[in-house]
Amino acid sequence: MPRKPVTWYIATPADGVIEKSRHAGTPVNLADNIGQVIDHPQPCTNLWFDESEFSYFRMVKRVGEVLEDTGIWPVAWPVRLWIVEPLGETGNWSRRHYPYRLLSHQIRVIQEIDAHPALGTAGRDVLNVVQEEIPERAGRWAADWDADPEGMRERQWNWEQRGGPTCGSGQWADSLAMAVSRNHRESAAQTWIEHLARNTVDQALADTDASMMARCYAYSRATGRAVAAQHQNRFEPYVLDALRGVGLDSPAAAVAA
């Protein structure tokens, strides 16, 4: 039975330039070269070892890891996602430790595709949470904290360490989500999701007088909610509710628990 062709991906910022090529002073724009072959502008001679930050074209076959090691900072959305074909000699730093990555000095830019898979198989739902839900909730989270810091600190501790009758603890759910992200090759996706969630909180609270601890609480609620969206088809409510902090928004429910 013939093997299924491998699809290789590269992610860039919105302008289509490979970020590490920009840092190296030799910008490579994938958007300007769709269908074309691109030679690396400064190929290194010591194969599969980095002589500079941009020694190779770096690509992945697991799209959930495409945002790893891109050089894109600060984390921002949108990004652009490209399917490329490696040409010529290819290799890797370690096929054992990086089986989903490939290095080459020549690529063909096949096409641009929708970028949401870079945030995992549920990337569209993640973006909805980040762009629609978190801005609506961040102010309330921060206000809840600042209205009763001691009470919220205790409730947050109980959620993180103990959970409740219908969900596990927050720390346990976080650890489980990280492990599942690694197993599904979505570790980079989860890292970006968490950054995007925190960035959204910062934007939502920019013109408020929320305290630093209130912001930290809003960060934890936002990242948990976004990561729950990432894994919504993999976990039961017992885990998803722990990630979302179900019960923390309702003092009455917290007392009853």
C-alpha positions as CSV (number, residue, x, y, z in Angstrom):
1,M,0.0,0.0,0.0
2,P,1.6,3.3,-1.0
3,R,2.5,5.7,1.8
4,K,0.5,8.9,2.1
5,P,2.4,11.9,1.0
6,V,3.8,14.1,3.8
7,T,2.6,17.7,4.0
8,W,5.1,20.1,5.4
9,Y,4.2,23.5,6.9
10,I,5.9,26.8,7.7
11,A,4.3,29.7,9.6
12,T,5.0,33.4,9.0
13,P,3.7,36.7,10.3
14,A,1.0,38.5,8.3
15,D,3.5,39.9,5.8
16,G,4.5,36.4,4.6
17,V,8.2,36.9,5.5
18,I,9.9,34.1,7.4
19,E,10.7,35.9,10.7
20,K,14.2,34.4,11.3
21,S,15.2,35.3,7.7
22,R,14.2,38.9,8.5
23,H,16.3,38.8,11.7
24,A,19.3,37.5,9.7
25,G,19.0,40.4,7.2
26,T,18.0,38.2,4.3
27,P,14.2,38.3,4.3
28,V,12.5,35.5,2.4
29,N,8.9,36.3,1.5
30,L,6.8,33.2,0.9
31,A,3.8,35.3,-0.2
32,D,5.8,36.6,-3.2
33,N,6.9,33.1,-4.3
34,I,3.8,30.9,-4.4
35,G,4.5,28.1,-6.8
36,Q,8.2,29.0,-7.0
37,V,11.4,27.4,-5.8
38,I,13.4,29.3,-3.2
39,D,17.0,28.7,-2.5
40,H,18.3,29.6,1.0
41,P,20.0,33.0,0.8
42,Q,22.9,32.0,3.1
43,P,23.1,28.2,3.3
44,C,25.3,26.9,6.1
45,T,28.0,24.4,5.3
46,N,27.9,22.3,8.5
47,L,24.8,20.2,7.7
48,W,22.1,19.9,10.4
49,F,23.9,22.1,12.8
50,D,22.9,25.8,13.2
51,E,25.7,28.2,12.2
52,S,23.3,31.1,12.6
53,E,19.7,31.7,13.6
54,F,18.6,31.2,10.0
55,S,20.8,28.3,8.8
56,Y,18.0,26.4,7.1
57,F,14.4,26.5,6.1
58,R,12.6,24.8,9.0
59,M,9.3,23.0,8.5
60,V,7.1,20.6,10.3
61,K,4.7,17.8,9.3
62,R,2.6,18.2,12.5
63,V,0.8,21.5,12.0
64,G,0.1,21.9,15.7
65,E,3.9,22.4,16.2
66,V,4.3,24.9,13.3
67,L,4.5,27.9,15.6
68,E,7.5,26.5,17.5
69,D,10.8,28.2,17.0
70,T,9.5,30.7,14.4
71,G,11.2,33.7,15.9
72,I,7.8,35.5,15.8
73,W,7.7,37.8,18.9
74,P,5.6,39.1,20.4
75,V,3.0,36.5,19.9
76,A,0.2,37.9,17.7
77,W,-2.6,36.9,15.5
78,P,-3.2,36.5,12.6
79,V,-0.3,34.5,11.3
80,R,-0.1,32.9,7.8
81,L,0.3,29.2,7.2
82,W,2.1,27.7,4.2
83,I,2.4,24.3,2.6
84,V,5.9,23.9,1.3
85,E,7.9,21.1,-0.5
86,P,11.4,20.5,0.7
87,L,13.9,20.0,-2.2
88,G,17.4,18.8,-2.3
89,E,19.2,17.3,0.7
90,T,17.1,17.3,3.8
91,G,17.9,16.4,7.4
92,N,17.2,17.1,11.1
93,W,19.0,17.8,14.3
94,S,17.8,14.5,15.7
95,R,15.2,12.3,14.1
96,R,14.7,10.7,17.5
97,H,13.9,13.9,19.3
98,Y,12.4,15.9,16.4
99,P,10.7,13.3,14.2
100,Y,8.1,15.9,13.0
101,R,10.7,18.5,11.9
102,L,12.7,18.8,8.7
103,L,15.5,21.1,7.6
104,S,16.5,22.0,4.0
105,H,18.3,24.6,1.9
106,Q,15.6,24.7,-0.8
107,I,11.8,24.7,-0.8
108,R,9.0,25.1,-3.2
109,V,6.0,27.2,-1.9
110,I,3.0,25.1,-2.7
111,Q,0.1,27.2,-1.3
112,E,-1.2,29.2,1.6
113,I,-4.0,27.7,3.7
114,D,-6.2,28.9,6.5
115,A,-4.0,29.5,9.5
116,H,-6.4,28.2,12.3
117,P,-4.9,24.6,12.3
118,A,-1.7,26.1,13.7
119,L,-3.8,26.4,17.0
120,G,-4.8,22.8,16.9
121,T,-7.6,20.8,15.4
122,A,-10.1,23.0,17.2
123,G,-8.3,26.2,16.2
124,R,-11.5,28.0,15.0
125,D,-13.2,27.5,18.4
126,V,-10.1,28.6,20.2
127,L,-10.0,31.8,18.2
128,N,-13.7,32.4,19.0
129,V,-13.0,32.1,22.7
130,V,-9.9,34.4,22.5
131,Q,-11.5,37.0,20.3
132,E,-15.1,36.9,21.5
133,E,-15.5,35.4,25.0
134,I,-12.4,36.5,26.9
135,P,-12.9,40.2,26.1
136,E,-16.4,40.0,27.5
137,R,-15.4,38.1,30.7
138,A,-12.0,39.7,31.6
139,G,-13.4,42.7,33.2
140,R,-15.7,40.7,35.4
141,W,-12.9,38.3,36.5
142,A,-10.7,41.3,37.5
143,A,-13.6,43.0,39.3
144,D,-14.5,39.8,41.2
145,W,-11.0,39.6,42.5
146,D,-10.6,43.3,43.5
147,A,-14.0,43.2,45.2
148,D,-12.9,40.5,47.6
149,P,-9.2,39.6,47.2
150,E,-9.0,37.4,50.3
151,G,-12.2,35.5,49.5
152,M,-11.2,35.0,45.9
153,R,-7.7,33.9,46.8
154,E,-9.2,31.2,49.0
155,R,-11.7,30.1,46.3
156,Q,-8.9,30.1,43.6
157,W,-6.7,27.9,45.9
158,N,-9.6,25.5,46.5
159,W,-10.2,25.3,42.7
160,E,-6.5,24.8,41.9
161,Q,-5.8,22.2,44.6
162,R,-9.1,20.4,45.2
163,G,-11.6,21.0,42.4
164,G,-15.2,20.2,43.2
165,P,-17.8,17.5,43.1
166,T,-18.3,17.8,39.4
167,C,-14.8,18.6,38.2
168,G,-11.2,17.9,39.0
169,S,-8.6,20.4,40.3
170,G,-7.3,23.2,38.1
171,Q,-3.7,22.1,38.5
172,W,-4.5,18.5,37.6
173,A,-6.4,19.6,34.5
174,D,-3.6,21.9,33.4
175,S,-1.1,19.1,33.7
176,L,-3.4,16.7,31.8
177,A,-3.9,19.3,29.0
178,M,-0.1,19.8,28.6
179,A,0.4,16.0,28.4
180,V,-2.3,15.6,25.8
181,S,-1.0,18.5,23.8
182,R,2.4,16.8,23.6
183,N,0.8,13.5,22.6
184,H,-1.1,15.2,19.8
185,R,1.8,17.3,18.8
186,E,0.1,20.5,19.7
187,S,2.5,21.8,22.3
188,A,3.4,24.9,20.3
189,A,-0.3,25.5,19.6
190,Q,-1.1,25.4,23.4
191,T,1.8,27.8,24.1
192,W,0.5,30.3,21.6
193,I,-3.1,29.9,22.7
194,E,-2.1,30.8,26.3
195,H,-0.1,33.8,25.1
196,L,-3.0,35.0,22.9
197,A,-5.4,34.6,25.8
198,R,-3.2,36.7,28.1
199,N,-2.7,39.3,25.4
200,T,-6.5,39.6,25.1
201,V,-6.8,40.1,28.9
202,D,-4.2,42.9,28.7
203,Q,-6.2,44.6,26.0
204,A,-9.5,44.2,27.8
205,L,-8.1,45.7,31.0
206,A,-5.9,48.3,29.5
207,D,-8.1,51.3,30.5
208,T,-9.1,49.9,33.9
209,D,-7.6,50.2,37.4
210,A,-7.5,46.4,37.9
211,S,-4.8,45.4,40.4
212,M,-1.9,43.1,39.4
213,M,-3.4,40.2,41.3
214,A,-6.7,40.7,39.6
215,R,-4.9,40.6,36.2
216,C,-3.1,37.4,37.2
217,Y,-6.4,35.9,38.2
218,A,-7.9,36.9,34.8
219,Y,-4.9,35.4,33.0
220,S,-5.5,32.1,34.7
221,R,-9.2,32.1,33.9
222,A,-8.6,33.1,30.3
223,T,-5.8,30.6,29.5
224,G,-7.9,27.8,31.1
225,R,-10.9,28.7,29.0
226,A,-8.9,28.9,25.8
227,V,-7.1,25.6,26.4
228,A,-10.5,23.9,27.2
229,A,-11.6,25.0,23.7
230,Q,-8.4,23.4,22.3
231,H,-9.3,20.1,23.9
232,Q,-13.1,20.2,23.9
233,N,-13.4,17.1,21.7
234,R,-10.8,15.1,23.8
235,F,-12.0,15.6,27.4
236,E,-15.1,15.0,29.3
237,P,-16.8,17.8,31.3
238,Y,-15.0,16.7,34.4
239,V,-11.8,18.0,32.9
240,L,-13.1,20.8,30.8
241,D,-15.0,22.3,33.7
242,A,-11.8,22.2,35.8
243,L,-9.9,24.1,33.1
244,R,-12.7,26.7,32.8
245,G,-12.9,27.2,36.6
246,V,-16.6,26.4,36.7
247,G,-18.0,27.6,40.0
248,L,-15.5,30.4,40.5
249,D,-17.9,32.9,38.9
250,S,-20.7,32.0,41.4
251,P,-20.1,32.6,45.1
252,A,-23.3,30.7,45.9
253,A,-22.2,27.6,44.0
254,A,-18.7,27.8,45.6
255,V,-20.3,27.8,49.1
256,A,-22.5,24.9,48.2
257,A,-19.6,22.9,46.9
